[in-house]
């Protein structure tokens, strides 16, 4: 949960970015796809902050038509997110110690209803359902599992989710969740990857942020030294493209970097344009990073700016739903 205007503004600004070479939409390590079984378990898609149910129609169609995975999307409208403003009257909001209840109870009830609907689609009662949490939907899934249990859940797969609370004591960083991610870190079950329950956390590497002033403090990222092939190997940049390499951070990189800083305390890191890569992974989970993948279905394009739910990207992770 972010301040109401921050994420929409960030998405609008990032949508103006020049498209990153879509040929770099590859996973940072090799994955092999599996053929779809005849009756995969149903998936429940949990919308991210500011998104609505309709934003995931393309993802639902891709999973159903391409992988035979039936899906239910939690019923959320953009107007619903205004309910979070109720937290403003809670003293814990201003102290930075906000808890999920009661401010987010409305969302958890939508998750409960979606899971109930998905269970009706189960052909095998022992399979459970898969949760697909996009952005804030990922950590809200963890809150749901903490409060309601996870006996009916076999997989939690998160897409560009800011799992980790921002670091304390970093100048210019304000916890935009007002303590909610601290609550998640302390109270929710640690990530696991077991036959009974698996956590898969997927991060996007769409653009590297930059400091607001000056150059980057970080050494050149290994993934910027050349294109990444399907085996995760790196090649040297061609001389023909070297003259097009910017001499310094762009305005967009500096702007995006300030958003990254609010999430993880650092500006000059890679991320999906909204959530930094380092915040989208969890210790104990199967952590995956995908090159060239943008954060949101809003402002995305399946060919020039693919997001986590674009068909070419879904092909990198859908096999986790089929096991």
Secondary structure, 3 states (H helix, E strand, C coil): CCCCCHHHHHHHHHCCCCCCCHHHCCECCCCCCCCCCCCCCCEEEECCCCCCHHHHHHHHHHHHHHHCCCEEECCCCCHHHHHHHHHHHCHHHHHCCCCCCCCCHHHHHHHHHHHHHHHCCCCCCCCCEEEEEECHHHHHHHHHHHHHCCCCEEEEEEECCCCCCCCCCCCCCCCCCCCHHHHHHHHCCCCCECCCCEEEEEEEECEECCCCCCCCCCCCCHHHCCCECCCCCECCCCHHHHCCCCCCCCHHHHHHHHHHHHHHCCCCCEECCCCEHHHCCCCCCEEEEEECCECCCCCCECCCECECCCHHHHHHHHHHHCC
